Each structure stands twice: as C-alpha cells, then as structure tokens.
Amino acid sequence: MTSLSHTAPEQSEVWCPALAPLHSGGLARPRIGIAGISIESSTFSPHISGTEAFTVRRGGTLRAYYPFLDEGRDLGEAADWVPLMHARSLPGGAVDPELYAAFRDEIIDSIHREGPFDAFYLDIHGAMSVVGMEDAEGDLARHVRDALGDDTLVSTSMDLHGNVSFELLSAVDLITCYRMAPHEDAMNTKERAVFNLLTRLRASTGADVQARRPAKAWVPVPVLLPGEKTSTRIEPARSIYAEVPLVAALDGVVDAAIWVGYAWADEPRCQAYVVVTGDDEELIGREAERLARLYWDARHEFEFVAETATLADGLAAAFDPEAPRPYFLSDTGDNPTAGGAGDVTWTLQQLVTSPELAAGPFRLVHASIFDAGAVDAAVAAGVGGEIDVEAGARVDANAHGPVRLRGTVFSITEGDPVAGTQAVVQSGNVFAILTERRKPFHHIGDFTKLGLDPASFDIFVVKIGYLEPELYDAAAGWKLALTPGGVDQDLLRLGHSHLADGVFPFTDTDTQPALSAVVHRR
C-alpha cells in the first residue's frame, strides 16, 4: 500500500499575481466574452445527460460564478466582460445530441449578437461525450472559432481529465488545465486562463493579432489511466506535476499543462497530452517533449491512491475489531463524479444481505442511490415509519436490478439544491441514503444534515474514487473497493474498441513512441 500524508501538497503558485502594467499598444480595456459547456461523460454508462443534469448560467449570474472577476479585483477591472452562457453538469453519461446542439447554438448565436470581441474565455471540461460524436469539445471550439473569426484571442481552461484533440488545440490560442487531483485548484486554473489572456492582450504592441498569439507545443502521450491511479497526492504524479509550474515560469513560456485524459469514454482522443505555450518555439517544444517522456516513462509506476480490494475483502478489513474508525470504502465503479449513473445497486445489495452486518455490532452508511420513486415512498411512510421498497437500477441495471430495502425511515431532508429530497432508510445496521436526483457525497455536512454523525458510525461506503479533501481527512482507514459500474476501475474489462493504436495499458509494449512535439500557432 502506498503511504499517504493527510496533508495536501504545498501550492504556492495557484493564485495569479497582479497584472503587469499596460504596455504601449496593449489593449487597456478589451471586450471579452465568456461561454462554455462542462461535463465529464462515461460512454460505458447507459445514463443520458439531459436538461435536468445541467446548471445553466447567463449574464450576471455567470460572471458571479468566477470570484476573480468581482468588481474591484485586478482581473475584473481589466476588461469589459460579456458573460454569454455556460452549462455545467455533474459527470454522467453521454449528452443528448439535441441538447448539445441547443447549447452550442445558443453560444454561437450569442457571439453573433453580442460581438465582436477582442478576446474570449472558453470554459470547458474536456471529457464531454455526445451521443453520435467522437470529439464534442473539438466541435464546440471549431464552431466558436468560426463565429468569432480569426482576430479574436481565445483562452481555454480544462480539467486535467479532459482530452486535447488537435481540432480543439488548433481552434484556441491559450490552453491550460488543473495541476491537482483532487481538483483543489479548479477555480485557480480558470483564473490562470484569464490572467494569461489579459497578459497577452495588455503586453502586445500594435494591432497585429499574431503578435499576441503564443505558439503551442502539443504532444499526445499514448497512456490512459484512471484518476485514482494518477492522483497528485502520491508518486509518480506528484513529482511529474511539480515540474509543470517550473516549466511555466521559464522565460519564453506562457503556460504548461499535462492532461491525464478521460479513461471511461471510448473515443480516439482519449489519452494523455502535454501542451506548453510560449513564444520560444524551440524551448516549448523541448519542454513539452521532456514532460511527455516523464509521463510515459512512469507509466508502470502509477498506483491506486489507496489500497484496493474486492468489496468482500474491503468489508472484512472494516469488520476487524482493531480497524480505525470511521473506516471508508470507496464504491468506485459507480462514482457519479467520474460519470457513473449513481443508481447501481450491486454494492448496496451485498450490504443489506451481509450476515456480518446483520449480526452487528457495526453501523454502516451507504451513499447513495438516486430513485425519486423510492424517496416518495419514504416520504409517504414518514420518519419512523416502516418501509418495504425496491430502489435503484432505473438507469444502470447492468450489474444488478433494483435492491429491496425493508426497514425504517430514519430521516427525510428536503431542499438540497443537487439531490432534492433525501431519505435515509435504516435496514438493520445499514443506513441507506436515497436521493431524488443524482448527488455526490464529498463533504461531512452532506451526512450531518441527514442526521448521520460520522462519530456514530463505524463504516462509510461512498460512491467515489479518491476521497475528496474533507472525507480524506476524516477517514481513519480507507480502501478502494473495485466494484462494477460505468466507471469500473478495471479498464480492461470495459471493452474499449475505439482508442488510438498503442495506448497503454490496452497495449503494453516497450517500444518507445515518438513523443514529438507538434508546434502550432494560429
């Protein structure tokens, strides 16, 4: 097992410095549009992401989403911001194609209506799959570029689990991604993308747009690993990602980024990437290739962020009287923050039929199953009422059908902005959380608001991969349970068939790939 420190890595570079003074010929107050679509989509989940999955922000609500654009802050005051539309979803299945087209067309229509723009901030994830498409972000970026024209500088921020196709790369001018997994620097990365954009606009001289555009050195790396094996909390990702800000700080470099890629979509673009942007083409090409080689050479060294186990072995470890409390088990196969449907019942079925749990003395929380009908039944029974209901597997029944829950309604909580109404059903020593809508459980408050005090329970089984910071700090013991679902950690049993040739671990070879940088400038 890889030892873990319960302390996040030092991050001295996550907040951007003050903007440099405006140079002669630079744009004092450029007009900058904002738009994007953000979702991580598993093509191995039967879930289809529709309108109910997305939070759509427009106008002032969209600007307020970015705290670094607040009035009085450097970045907020440095431009006339024109927030158009941004649609953001919890990870899930592939997006309904008609919905995607509607979102994309709204963005394009808004660009035509509100433009022209000096620059544009495109806020995306990078792992959006759309039914019937193989490169949704490439399609979106191309449409945005066509609408903006060639004279608009475009900066893009992404999740490090996104994919950077050449179509996407060639449509934008600046591109970056997170440097931490878990993504504690998500908003910092968006700020950096805007900072880089404004820096180029303010420092340029004359009206030549080409003088503002950096070159981009792009290296695809034929490796595709799950996020749970590439956490920057542990080696080798910790050391590899520590190189990124050092490269970005070199003279002649604007930014550097490494993408892990998205493992649970079956598309040719799904693999790792390195992009270094800057004005010194020889330098950025050399550094991009060096980072790519570091990643490739470490491919056999990546390990899961915690010890893995079957669910049965994980429970056996948690049942040990000497095990530290609370003990967490990650129900990894149906993690809704990686694209799982969130209603796979395989794990809960094992729990409610476990003789060890039935006999006690262990009390266990399972988070969660979404099923609006089952929640309605719990509400009808009322707190303290008896219930006998089948729940889950309405979307993803591949591993198991609905689970039968017989017990007592422990609590009902209404009004959660993500989950809607939530009910906790106590079935023996298992406290099963049911939600009206899909919801990830990342915070201690997600449990305490339901009346579930972590100090009162021995074991938490949570649909998650690596534990998010609050749970990570709370877990006295932890294992990753390798369970089935749309984001199964055993990638080789999922059945990918559309990846590029030679991607590790689907192909394991000692042949060194070229890892040659393509240097591109619009």
C-alpha positions as CSV (number, residue, x, y, z in Angstrom):
1,M,0.0,0.0,0.0
2,T,1.3,3.5,-0.8
3,S,1.5,5.5,2.3
4,L,-0.4,8.8,2.3
5,S,0.0,12.0,4.2
6,H,-3.2,13.6,5.2
7,T,-1.8,17.0,4.1
8,A,-2.3,18.4,0.7
9,P,0.8,19.3,-1.3
10,E,2.1,22.9,-0.9
11,Q,0.6,25.1,-3.6
12,S,2.4,28.4,-3.8
13,E,1.6,29.1,-7.4
14,V,-2.2,28.6,-7.6
15,W,-3.2,32.2,-7.3
16,C,-2.2,34.6,-10.0
17,P,0.0,37.6,-9.4
18,A,-1.1,41.1,-10.1
19,L,-1.4,42.0,-13.7
20,A,1.7,43.7,-15.2
21,P,1.3,47.4,-16.2
22,L,-0.3,48.1,-19.5
23,H,2.3,48.3,-22.3
24,S,2.3,50.8,-25.1
25,G,0.0,49.5,-27.8
26,G,-1.7,47.0,-25.5
27,L,-5.5,46.9,-25.0
28,A,-6.4,48.9,-22.0
29,R,-9.9,47.5,-21.6
30,P,-10.6,44.7,-24.0
31,R,-14.1,43.3,-24.6
32,I,-14.1,39.7,-23.6
33,G,-16.8,37.1,-24.0
34,I,-17.3,34.1,-21.7
35,A,-19.0,30.8,-22.5
36,G,-18.7,27.1,-22.3
37,I,-20.1,23.6,-21.7
38,S,-18.7,21.4,-19.0
39,I,-19.4,17.8,-18.3
40,E,-17.4,14.5,-17.9
41,S,-19.3,11.7,-19.7
42,S,-18.9,8.0,-19.4
43,T,-19.7,6.2,-22.6
44,F,-19.9,2.9,-20.6
45,S,-22.9,4.2,-18.6
46,P,-26.4,3.9,-20.0
47,H,-27.2,7.2,-18.4
48,I,-28.1,10.0,-20.9
49,S,-27.4,13.6,-19.6
50,G,-30.3,15.8,-20.4
51,T,-31.6,19.2,-19.4
52,E,-32.1,18.0,-15.8
53,A,-28.4,17.4,-15.4
54,F,-27.2,20.9,-16.3
55,T,-27.0,24.1,-14.4
56,V,-27.1,26.9,-16.9
57,R,-25.7,30.4,-16.1
58,R,-26.1,33.5,-18.1
59,G,-25.3,37.2,-17.8
60,G,-24.5,38.5,-14.3
61,T,-25.1,35.1,-12.7
62,L,-22.4,33.7,-14.9
63,R,-19.9,36.4,-14.1
64,A,-20.6,35.9,-10.4
65,Y,-19.6,32.3,-10.8
66,Y,-16.0,33.5,-11.2
67,P,-14.9,35.2,-7.9
68,F,-11.7,36.5,-9.6
69,L,-13.9,38.7,-11.8
70,D,-15.5,40.5,-8.9
71,E,-15.5,44.3,-9.2
72,G,-12.5,45.8,-7.5
73,R,-10.2,42.9,-8.4
74,D,-7.5,43.3,-11.0
75,L,-8.9,40.8,-13.5
76,G,-12.5,42.1,-13.0
77,E,-11.5,45.7,-13.7
78,A,-9.1,44.9,-16.6
79,A,-11.8,44.2,-19.2
80,D,-15.4,44.7,-20.2
81,W,-16.7,41.2,-19.5
82,V,-19.6,39.9,-21.6
83,P,-20.8,36.6,-20.0
84,L,-22.9,34.7,-22.5
85,M,-23.9,31.2,-21.4
86,H,-22.2,28.4,-19.6
87,A,-23.8,25.0,-19.0
88,R,-22.3,22.8,-16.3
89,S,-23.2,19.3,-15.2
90,L,-22.3,16.7,-12.6
91,P,-20.5,13.9,-14.5
92,G,-22.8,11.4,-16.1
93,G,-23.5,9.6,-19.3
94,A,-23.2,10.9,-22.8
95,V,-25.1,14.1,-23.5
96,D,-28.3,14.1,-25.5
97,P,-27.3,15.3,-29.0
98,E,-30.2,17.7,-29.4
99,L,-29.4,19.3,-26.1
100,Y,-25.8,19.7,-27.0
101,A,-26.7,21.3,-30.3
102,A,-29.1,23.7,-28.5
103,F,-26.4,24.7,-26.0
104,R,-23.8,25.1,-28.8
105,D,-26.1,27.1,-31.0
106,E,-27.1,29.4,-28.1
107,I,-23.4,30.2,-27.6
108,I,-22.8,30.8,-31.3
109,D,-26.0,32.9,-31.7
110,S,-24.9,35.0,-28.6
111,I,-21.4,35.5,-30.1
112,H,-23.0,36.9,-33.3
113,R,-25.5,39.0,-31.3
114,E,-23.1,40.4,-28.7
115,G,-19.8,40.5,-30.7
116,P,-17.3,41.5,-31.9
117,F,-14.9,40.6,-29.1
118,D,-11.2,41.3,-28.6
119,A,-10.9,38.0,-26.7
120,F,-12.9,35.1,-25.5
121,Y,-12.7,32.8,-22.4
122,L,-13.9,29.3,-23.2
123,D,-14.5,27.3,-20.0
124,I,-14.8,23.6,-20.7
125,H,-14.1,20.2,-19.1
126,G,-12.6,18.3,-22.0
127,A,-14.3,14.9,-21.4
128,M,-17.8,15.7,-22.8
129,S,-19.2,12.9,-24.9
130,V,-22.2,13.5,-27.0
131,V,-24.2,10.6,-28.4
132,G,-23.1,10.1,-32.0
133,M,-19.9,12.3,-31.8
134,E,-16.3,11.4,-31.1
135,D,-14.9,14.9,-30.2
136,A,-17.5,17.1,-28.7
137,E,-15.1,19.8,-27.4
138,G,-13.3,19.9,-30.7
139,D,-16.7,20.5,-32.4
140,L,-17.6,23.2,-29.9
141,A,-14.3,25.0,-30.2
142,R,-14.4,24.9,-34.0
143,H,-17.9,26.5,-34.0
144,V,-16.8,29.1,-31.5
145,R,-13.8,30.0,-33.6
146,D,-15.8,30.2,-36.8
147,A,-18.2,32.6,-35.1
148,L,-15.5,34.8,-33.6
149,G,-13.3,35.0,-36.6
150,D,-9.5,34.9,-36.7
151,D,-8.9,38.2,-35.0
152,T,-10.2,37.1,-31.5
153,L,-7.8,35.7,-28.9
154,V,-9.3,32.6,-27.2
155,S,-8.1,31.2,-23.9
156,T,-9.4,27.8,-22.6
157,S,-9.3,26.2,-19.2
158,M,-9.9,22.5,-18.7
159,D,-10.0,19.6,-16.2
160,L,-6.8,17.5,-16.2
161,H,-9.0,14.5,-17.0
162,G,-10.0,16.2,-20.3
163,N,-8.7,15.3,-23.8
164,V,-6.9,17.7,-26.1
165,S,-7.6,16.7,-29.7
166,F,-5.7,18.6,-32.4
167,E,-9.0,20.1,-33.6
168,L,-9.5,21.6,-30.1
169,L,-5.9,22.8,-29.9
170,S,-5.9,24.4,-33.3
171,A,-9.1,26.4,-32.6
172,V,-7.8,28.2,-29.4
173,D,-4.8,30.3,-28.7
174,L,-4.1,29.6,-25.0
175,I,-5.0,26.4,-23.2
176,T,-4.4,25.1,-19.6
177,C,-5.7,22.6,-17.1
178,Y,-5.7,21.8,-13.4
179,R,-2.5,20.8,-11.7
180,M,-4.0,19.0,-8.7
181,A,-6.0,15.8,-8.4
182,P,-8.3,16.0,-6.4
183,H,-9.1,19.3,-8.1
184,E,-8.4,21.7,-5.3
185,D,-7.1,24.3,-7.8
186,A,-10.1,24.2,-10.2
187,M,-11.1,27.9,-9.8
188,N,-7.4,28.9,-9.6
189,T,-6.9,27.3,-13.1
190,K,-9.8,29.3,-14.5
191,E,-8.2,32.4,-13.0
192,R,-4.9,31.5,-14.6
193,A,-6.5,31.1,-18.0
194,V,-8.0,34.6,-17.8
195,F,-4.7,36.0,-16.4
196,N,-2.8,34.6,-19.3
197,L,-5.3,36.0,-21.7
198,L,-5.2,39.5,-20.3
199,T,-1.4,39.4,-20.0
200,R,-1.2,38.8,-23.8
201,L,-3.7,41.5,-24.6
202,R,-2.0,44.1,-22.3
203,A,1.6,43.4,-23.3
204,S,1.2,43.3,-27.1
205,T,2.1,46.2,-29.2
206,G,0.4,47.4,-32.3
207,A,-2.7,45.9,-33.9
208,D,-1.2,42.7,-35.1
209,V,-3.2,39.9,-33.5
210,Q,-0.5,37.4,-34.5
211,A,2.0,39.2,-32.2
212,R,-0.3,38.4,-29.2
213,R,-0.7,34.7,-30.1
214,P,1.8,32.3,-28.4
215,A,2.8,29.1,-30.1
216,K,1.6,25.8,-28.7
217,A,3.7,22.6,-28.4
218,W,1.4,19.6,-28.3
219,V,2.4,16.1,-27.5
220,P,-0.1,13.2,-27.4
221,V,1.1,10.6,-24.9
222,P,-0.3,7.0,-25.5
223,V,-1.2,6.4,-21.9
224,L,-4.8,6.2,-20.5
225,L,-5.2,5.7,-16.7
226,P,-8.0,6.3,-14.2
227,G,-7.8,9.4,-12.0
228,E,-7.5,7.1,-9.0
229,K,-4.0,6.0,-10.3
230,T,-2.8,9.5,-11.2
231,S,-3.5,11.5,-8.0
232,T,-1.0,14.3,-7.5
233,R,-1.1,13.4,-3.8
234,I,1.3,10.5,-4.5
235,E,4.2,9.5,-6.7
236,P,4.8,9.5,-9.6
237,A,2.2,12.1,-10.5
238,R,3.2,14.3,-7.5
239,S,6.8,14.8,-8.9
240,I,5.7,15.0,-12.5
241,Y,3.1,17.7,-11.9
242,A,5.7,19.5,-9.7
243,E,7.6,20.2,-12.9
244,V,4.6,22.0,-14.6
245,P,4.9,25.3,-12.7
246,L,8.6,25.3,-13.1
247,V,8.3,25.0,-16.9
248,A,5.6,27.6,-16.9
249,A,7.9,30.0,-15.1
250,L,10.7,29.8,-17.8
251,D,11.4,32.9,-19.9
252,G,9.7,32.4,-23.2
253,V,6.9,30.2,-21.8
254,V,3.4,31.3,-21.0
255,D,1.9,28.1,-19.6
256,A,2.4,24.4,-19.3
257,A,-0.1,21.6,-18.7
258,I,-0.4,17.8,-18.5
259,W,-3.7,16.1,-19.2
260,V,-4.3,12.6,-17.8
261,G,-7.2,12.1,-20.3
262,Y,-10.5,10.5,-19.6
263,A,-10.5,6.7,-19.1
264,W,-14.2,6.0,-19.3
265,A,-15.0,7.1,-22.8
266,D,-14.3,5.0,-25.8
267,E,-13.0,7.7,-28.3
268,P,-9.8,8.1,-30.3
269,R,-8.9,11.3,-28.5
270,C,-8.9,9.6,-25.0
271,Q,-5.2,9.6,-23.8
272,A,-2.8,11.8,-22.0
273,Y,-1.4,15.1,-23.5
274,V,1.2,17.7,-22.8
275,V,0.8,21.3,-24.1
276,V,3.4,24.0,-23.5
277,T,2.6,27.5,-24.8
278,G,5.0,30.4,-25.3
279,D,7.0,32.5,-27.8
280,D,10.2,30.5,-27.8
281,E,9.2,27.7,-30.1
282,E,12.4,25.6,-29.6
283,L,12.1,25.9,-25.8
284,I,8.4,25.0,-25.6
285,G,8.9,22.1,-28.0
286,R,11.8,20.7,-25.9
287,E,10.0,21.1,-22.6
288,A,6.8,19.6,-23.9
289,E,8.7,16.5,-25.1
290,R,10.5,16.3,-21.7
291,L,7.3,16.3,-19.7
292,A,5.8,13.8,-22.1
293,R,8.8,11.5,-21.6
294,L,8.5,11.8,-17.8
295,Y,4.9,10.7,-18.0
296,W,5.5,7.9,-20.5
297,D,8.5,6.5,-18.6
298,A,6.5,6.4,-15.4
299,R,3.5,4.5,-16.9
300,H,4.2,1.3,-15.0
301,E,4.8,3.2,-11.7
302,F,1.3,4.7,-11.3
303,E,-0.6,3.0,-8.4
304,F,-4.0,3.4,-6.9
305,V,-4.2,6.2,-4.4
306,A,-5.2,3.8,-1.7
307,E,-5.1,0.0,-1.2
308,T,-7.6,-1.8,-3.4
309,A,-9.8,-4.7,-2.5
310,T,-12.9,-6.5,-3.6
311,L,-15.9,-5.3,-1.7
312,A,-15.9,-8.5,0.3
313,D,-12.2,-8.1,1.3
314,G,-12.8,-4.4,2.0
315,L,-15.6,-5.2,4.3
316,A,-13.6,-7.9,6.0
317,A,-10.9,-5.2,6.8
318,A,-13.5,-2.8,8.0
319,F,-15.0,-5.5,10.3
320,D,-11.7,-6.1,12.0
321,P,-12.2,-5.0,15.7
322,E,-8.8,-3.3,15.5
323,A,-9.7,-1.3,12.4
324,P,-9.6,2.5,12.9
325,R,-12.9,4.4,12.9
326,P,-14.5,5.6,10.8
327,Y,-13.5,3.3,8.0
328,F,-14.2,4.4,4.5
329,L,-14.7,2.2,1.4
330,S,-14.9,3.8,-2.0
331,D,-17.6,2.2,-4.1
332,T,-15.6,3.1,-7.2
333,G,-17.5,1.6,-10.1
334,D,-20.5,3.9,-9.8
335,N,-18.8,7.1,-8.8
336,P,-21.1,9.9,-10.1
337,T,-18.2,12.4,-10.1
338,A,-16.5,10.3,-12.7
339,G,-19.5,9.6,-14.9
340,G,-21.3,6.8,-13.1
341,A,-25.0,6.7,-13.2
342,G,-25.3,6.9,-9.4
343,D,-28.0,4.2,-9.1
344,V,-26.0,0.9,-9.5
345,T,-27.3,-1.3,-6.7
346,W,-24.7,-4.1,-6.7
347,T,-22.9,-2.9,-3.6
348,L,-26.0,-2.0,-1.6
349,Q,-27.4,-5.4,-2.3
350,Q,-24.3,-7.0,-0.8
351,L,-24.6,-4.8,2.3
352,V,-28.2,-5.4,3.1
353,T,-27.7,-9.2,2.7
354,S,-24.5,-9.3,4.7
355,P,-24.6,-11.7,7.7
356,E,-21.8,-9.8,9.4
357,L,-23.7,-6.5,9.2
358,A,-27.0,-8.2,10.3
359,A,-25.2,-9.6,13.4
360,G,-23.6,-6.3,14.3
361,P,-22.1,-4.5,16.1
362,F,-21.1,-2.4,13.1
363,R,-23.2,0.5,11.9
364,L,-22.7,1.4,8.2
365,V,-23.8,4.3,6.0
366,H,-24.2,3.8,2.2
367,A,-24.1,6.9,0.0
368,S,-26.1,6.7,-2.2
369,I,-28.8,5.6,-4.6
370,F,-30.9,8.0,-6.6
371,D,-34.5,7.0,-7.2
372,A,-37.3,9.6,-7.0
373,G,-40.0,6.9,-6.6
374,A,-38.3,5.3,-3.6
375,V,-37.8,8.7,-2.0
376,D,-41.6,9.3,-2.5
377,A,-42.3,6.1,-0.7
378,A,-40.1,7.0,2.2
379,V,-41.8,10.4,2.4
380,A,-45.2,8.7,2.4
381,A,-44.1,6.4,5.2
382,G,-42.7,9.3,7.3
383,V,-39.9,9.4,9.8
384,G,-40.1,6.3,12.0
385,G,-42.4,4.6,9.6
386,E,-41.8,1.1,8.2
387,I,-41.0,0.8,4.5
388,D,-40.6,-2.0,2.0
389,V,-39.4,-0.6,-1.3
390,E,-37.4,-1.5,-4.4
391,A,-34.8,1.2,-5.2
392,G,-32.2,2.0,-7.8
393,A,-31.1,0.4,-11.1
394,R,-33.6,2.5,-13.0
395,V,-30.8,3.8,-15.2
396,D,-28.0,1.3,-14.9
397,A,-29.2,-2.2,-14.2
398,N,-26.2,-3.9,-15.8
399,A,-24.7,-5.2,-12.6
400,H,-27.9,-5.8,-10.6
401,G,-31.6,-4.9,-10.6
402,P,-33.4,-2.8,-8.0
403,V,-32.4,-3.6,-4.4
404,R,-35.1,-4.4,-1.9
405,L,-35.0,-2.2,1.2
406,R,-37.0,-3.2,4.2
407,G,-36.7,-1.2,7.3
408,T,-37.5,2.1,9.0
409,V,-37.3,5.7,7.6
410,F,-34.6,7.3,9.7
411,S,-34.7,10.8,8.3
412,I,-36.2,12.9,5.5
413,T,-34.4,16.1,4.4
414,E,-35.9,18.4,1.7
415,G,-34.5,21.2,-0.3
416,D,-31.0,20.1,-1.3
417,P,-30.2,22.0,-4.5
418,V,-28.5,19.0,-6.0
419,A,-30.2,16.0,-4.6
420,G,-33.7,17.4,-4.0
421,T,-35.4,15.4,-1.3
422,Q,-33.2,12.9,0.6
423,A,-34.3,9.9,2.7
424,V,-32.3,7.6,4.9
425,V,-33.7,4.1,5.3
426,Q,-32.3,2.0,8.2
427,S,-32.3,-1.7,7.3
428,G,-30.7,-3.4,10.2
429,N,-27.3,-1.9,10.7
430,V,-27.2,-0.4,7.2
431,F,-28.3,3.2,6.8
432,A,-29.0,3.6,3.0
433,I,-29.2,7.2,1.6
434,L,-31.8,7.6,-1.1
435,T,-31.9,10.8,-3.2
436,E,-34.4,12.3,-5.6
437,R,-31.7,13.3,-8.0
438,R,-28.0,12.2,-8.5
439,K,-25.7,13.6,-6.0
440,P,-22.1,13.0,-5.0
441,F,-21.2,12.9,-1.2
442,H,-18.0,14.8,-0.7
443,H,-18.5,16.8,2.5
444,I,-19.1,15.9,6.1
445,G,-22.1,18.2,6.0
446,D,-23.6,16.0,3.3
447,F,-24.1,13.4,6.1
448,T,-24.7,15.5,9.1
449,K,-27.6,17.4,7.5
450,L,-29.3,14.0,7.2
451,G,-28.8,13.2,10.9
452,L,-25.8,10.9,10.2
453,D,-23.0,11.9,12.6
454,P,-19.8,10.3,11.4
455,A,-18.7,9.8,15.0
456,S,-21.8,7.5,15.4
457,F,-20.9,5.1,12.6
458,D,-18.2,2.6,12.0
459,I,-18.1,2.3,8.2
460,F,-19.0,4.6,5.3
461,V,-19.4,3.2,1.8
462,V,-19.4,6.1,-0.6
463,K,-19.8,6.2,-4.4
464,I,-16.5,7.9,-5.0
465,G,-12.9,7.2,-6.2
466,Y,-10.2,9.0,-4.4
467,L,-11.7,10.7,-1.3
468,E,-12.3,14.4,-1.6
469,P,-10.4,16.5,1.0
470,E,-13.0,16.6,3.9
471,L,-13.6,12.8,3.7
472,Y,-9.9,12.2,3.2
473,D,-9.1,14.0,6.4
474,A,-12.0,12.3,8.2
475,A,-11.1,8.7,7.2
476,A,-9.1,6.8,9.8
477,G,-9.0,3.9,7.4
478,W,-9.7,3.6,3.7
479,K,-9.8,1.2,0.8
480,L,-10.8,1.5,-2.8
481,A,-13.4,-1.2,-3.4
482,L,-13.2,-2.4,-7.1
483,T,-16.9,-2.6,-7.8
484,P,-18.8,-2.8,-11.1
485,G,-20.4,0.2,-12.9
486,G,-19.9,2.6,-15.7
487,V,-16.6,3.9,-14.3
488,D,-15.1,0.5,-13.4
489,Q,-11.5,0.9,-12.3
490,D,-10.6,-2.3,-14.2
491,L,-10.4,-0.6,-17.6
492,L,-9.5,-3.7,-19.5
493,R,-12.9,-5.4,-18.7
494,L,-14.9,-2.4,-20.0
495,G,-14.3,-3.2,-23.7
496,H,-12.7,-0.1,-25.3
497,S,-12.6,-0.6,-29.0
498,H,-12.1,3.0,-30.5
499,L,-8.9,4.2,-28.8
500,A,-5.9,5.2,-30.8
501,D,-3.4,2.4,-31.5
502,G,-0.8,1.6,-28.9
503,V,-2.4,3.2,-25.8
504,F,-1.1,1.8,-22.5
505,P,-2.3,-0.4,-20.7
506,F,-4.6,-1.6,-23.5
507,T,-1.4,-2.2,-25.4
508,D,1.7,-2.9,-23.3
509,T,4.9,-2.5,-25.3
510,D,8.4,-1.4,-24.6
511,T,8.6,0.3,-28.0
512,Q,9.2,4.0,-27.4
513,P,6.6,6.2,-29.0
514,A,7.9,9.2,-30.9
515,L,6.6,11.8,-28.4
516,S,7.5,14.5,-30.8
517,A,6.0,18.0,-30.3
518,V,3.8,19.5,-32.9
519,V,4.3,23.2,-32.6
520,H,1.2,25.1,-33.8
521,R,0.4,28.8,-34.0
522,R,-2.8,30.1,-35.5
